[in-house]
Amino acid sequence: MLSDHIAQIAKAQIYASEPQRFKMITQDSFVMTGHHHDHTIRRNGCGWKCSCAYFRSTEPIYHACAHIIALEWIFGSQTGVVADPTATLE
C-alpha cells in the first residue's frame, strides 16, 4: 500500500507541472483533467475530497491522492502542510 502512495506522489509531481489541468469552479471546488477521466476535488470541513477511485479506496489511510497533492502544491494548502514538489523520493 505504501508503494501505491509513493506512486501517487510521483504522479502528483507530473500534475503539478501542468497547472492548466486544474480549473477552479468555486473557492472550494476544482475539476482536474486526468489522463483518463476528469476528477472533482472539493473541500469540506475536514480537508479535500476527490472523486477518483484511489482516494475513495484509501481515504481512511492517506486522506490524499495525486490530484489533491498536486492541487495543494499549485494553489497552496488550506488544510495543512504543503509538500515540496521538487523533492526527490529516496
Secondary structure, DSSP 8 states (H G I E B T S, - for coil): -HHHHHHHHHHHHHHHT-GGGEEEEETTEEEEE-SSSEEEEEEETTEEEE-SHHHHHHHHHHS--HHHHHHHHHH--SSS----TT----
